[in-house]
Amino acid sequence: MKKYKAHVLIVDDDDRIRELVKLYLNDNNYLVTTSNSAEDAKKKVEIIKFDLIVLDIMMPGQSGLEFTYENKKKIQTPIILLTAKGEPSERIQGLETGADDYLSKPFEPKELVLRIKNILEKTKNISQKRVVSFSNINIDLNKLLIINNSKEYKINNTEKKILEKMINSPGQTFTREEIGKLISLSKERSIDVIITRLRKKIEFDPKNPKYLQTIRGEGYVLWIE
């Protein structure tokens, strides 16, 4: 079975550009999936974990900037924006929205490959936190264990997924819907039960949480820094 360097999603309403980029990336040992709109891309990122997204700004329907703004809160996937104009204001807006890089059309496919390679190398160097300590609390996701003031608590895979996401995004609020997608659970009441269970393992006073807090009308956030 062929081993690819990474899985890249190409989003562009121009059929010619999509196919050109796909062929060039395939030749450079990248696995490529394509979408002709932001709406189609959203469906794909919900079921596939991509390593990087190459995204056109100007498309019918939702624009690349709108897609980036909406999805950068949900996914950690690096995004390279393609722009036909290359205007400084559009470029700055894209970076402010959360894009990791940009490339003006027309572009050399080789330059795109180099930019993809550079971003992926940087991403690999940012290691995901698996063990954190704060106050008298130690969370070890490798061992599925929380030690709170010398008391040990086991965590299951569902709790691990939630903690892993929150630990690597400290201070970020996650809605019940986002948590539900993460653990494949849609019932809000069930999500609240899981959070309550985690608080009993993390908090000194679960009824008055200091770390795993509720943001009224928004969701949950983990404060560890």
C-alpha positions in Angstrom: 0.0 0.0 0.0 1.4 3.4 -1.0 2.3 5.7 1.9 1.5 9.4 1.3 3.2 12.4 2.8 -0.1 14.0 3.8 -3.8 14.3 2.9 -4.6 17.6 1.3 -8.1 19.1 0.5 -8.2 21.4 -2.6 -11.2 23.7 -2.6 -11.7 25.7 -5.8 -14.6 26.3 -8.2 -12.3 26.2 -11.2 -12.2 22.6 -12.5 -8.9 23.2 -14.4 -7.1 24.5 -11.3 -8.4 21.7 -9.1 -7.2 19.0 -11.5 -3.9 20.7 -12.2 -3.1 21.0 -8.5 -4.3 17.5 -7.8 -2.1 16.0 -10.5 1.0 17.9 -9.3 0.5 17.0 -5.7 -0.2 13.3 -6.6 3.1 13.3 -8.5 4.8 14.6 -5.3 3.3 11.8 -3.2 0.4 13.7 -1.6 -3.1 12.2 -1.3 -5.6 14.7 -2.6 -9.3 15.2 -2.2 -11.1 18.0 -4.1 -14.2 20.2 -3.5 -15.8 22.7 -5.9 -17.3 24.8 -3.1 -17.0 25.7 0.5 -20.3 24.0 1.2 -19.0 20.7 -0.1 -15.7 21.2 1.7 -17.5 21.6 5.0 -19.2 18.2 4.6 -15.8 16.6 3.9 -13.9 18.1 6.9 -16.7 16.7 9.2 -15.9 13.1 8.2 -12.2 13.3 7.1 -9.2 14.6 9.0 -7.1 16.5 6.5 -3.5 17.5 7.1 -3.9 20.8 5.1 -6.5 22.7 3.1 -5.8 24.7 0.0 -8.7 27.1 -0.4 -9.7 29.6 -3.1 -11.0 32.9 -1.7 -13.4 33.9 -4.5 -16.1 31.2 -5.0 -19.9 31.2 -5.6 -21.8 30.8 -2.3 -19.6 30.9 0.8 -16.2 32.5 0.2 -12.9 31.1 1.3 -12.6 33.8 4.0 -16.0 32.9 5.4 -15.1 29.2 5.4 -11.8 30.0 7.2 -13.4 32.2 9.8 -16.2 29.6 10.5 -14.0 26.5 10.6 -10.8 27.7 12.2 -12.7 27.6 15.5 -13.6 24.0 15.0 -10.5 22.4 13.3 -6.8 22.8 13.7 -6.0 22.1 10.0 -3.6 24.5 8.4 -5.1 26.6 5.5 -3.4 28.1 2.5 -5.6 30.7 0.7 -5.5 31.2 -3.1 -6.4 34.7 -4.3 -6.7 36.0 -7.8 -6.2 39.6 -6.8 -3.3 39.4 -4.4 -4.3 42.8 -2.9 -2.6 43.6 0.4 -6.0 44.2 2.1 -7.4 40.8 1.1 -4.1 39.1 2.0 -4.1 40.7 5.5 -7.8 39.9 6.0 -7.1 36.2 5.2 -4.3 36.0 7.7 -6.3 37.8 10.3 -9.2 35.4 9.7 -6.9 32.4 10.6 -5.2 31.3 7.4 -1.7 30.1 7.7 -0.4 31.3 4.3 -1.6 32.7 1.0 -0.6 32.3 -2.6 -1.6 34.7 -5.5 -3.0 33.3 -8.8 -1.5 32.5 -11.2 1.1 30.5 -9.3 3.7 27.8 -10.0 2.6 24.4 -8.6 6.1 23.9 -7.4 5.8 26.9 -5.1 2.5 25.6 -3.7 4.2 22.3 -2.9 7.1 24.1 -1.1 4.6 26.1 1.0 2.6 23.0 1.9 5.9 21.2 2.9 7.0 24.2 5.1 3.6 24.4 6.9 3.4 20.7 7.5 6.9 20.6 8.9 6.0 23.5 11.3 2.8 21.6 12.3 4.7 18.5 13.1 7.1 20.4 15.3 4.2 21.7 17.5 3.6 18.6 19.6 0.3 17.9 21.1 0.2 18.1 24.9 -0.5 14.7 26.4 0.5 15.4 30.0 -0.3 18.6 31.9 0.1 19.7 35.5 -1.5 22.6 37.3 -2.1 23.2 41.0 -2.0 19.7 42.6 -3.6 18.2 39.5 -1.9 16.0 36.9 -3.6 14.8 33.8 -1.9 12.0 31.8 -3.7 11.2 28.6 -1.2 8.5 27.8 -2.1 6.6 30.9 -5.8 7.7 30.9 -5.3 8.9 34.4 -6.0 12.0 36.5 -4.2 12.5 39.8 -6.0 15.1 42.0 -4.4 15.8 45.3 -2.9 12.3 45.5 -6.2 10.6 44.5 -6.2 8.7 41.2 -9.1 8.7 38.8 -9.3 6.7 35.6 -10.7 8.3 32.4 -12.3 6.6 29.5 -11.7 7.2 25.8 -14.7 9.7 25.5 -13.3 11.8 28.4 -9.9 11.5 26.9 -11.0 13.0 23.6 -12.7 16.0 25.3 -9.7 16.6 27.5 -7.2 16.3 24.7 -9.1 18.9 22.6 -9.4 21.3 25.6 -5.8 20.9 26.8 -4.5 21.8 23.4 -6.8 24.8 23.2 -6.7 26.3 26.7 -9.1 29.2 27.1 -11.2 28.2 24.0 -14.9 27.7 24.6 -16.4 24.6 23.0 -20.2 24.4 22.4 -22.1 21.3 23.2 -22.5 20.8 19.5 -18.7 20.8 19.0 -18.2 18.4 21.9 -20.9 16.2 20.5 -19.3 16.0 17.1 -15.9 15.2 18.7 -17.3 12.2 20.7 -20.1 11.3 18.2 -22.9 12.1 20.7 -25.8 14.4 20.0 -27.8 14.5 23.3 -26.9 17.7 25.2 -27.9 16.1 28.5 -25.5 13.3 28.0 -22.7 15.8 27.2 -23.5 17.6 30.4 -23.3 14.4 32.4 -19.8 13.7 30.9 -18.6 17.2 31.9 -20.0 16.7 35.4 -18.1 13.4 35.7 -14.9 15.1 34.6 -15.3 17.9 37.1 -15.5 15.3 39.9 -12.1 14.1 38.8 -10.5 17.5 38.1 -12.0 20.0 40.5 -11.5 20.4 44.3 -15.1 21.6 44.5 -17.0 20.2 41.5 -20.1 22.3 42.2 -18.0 25.5 42.0 -15.6 24.6 39.2 -12.4 26.7 38.9 -10.9 25.0 35.8 -13.6 23.3 33.8 -16.1 26.1 33.6 -19.4 26.7 32.0 -19.7 29.8 29.8 -23.4 30.7 30.0 -25.1 30.5 26.6 -21.9 29.3 24.9 -20.5 26.0 26.2 -17.5 24.8 28.2 -13.9 26.0 28.6 -10.8 24.6 30.4 -8.6 27.1 32.2 -5.2 25.6 33.0 -2.9 28.6 32.2 
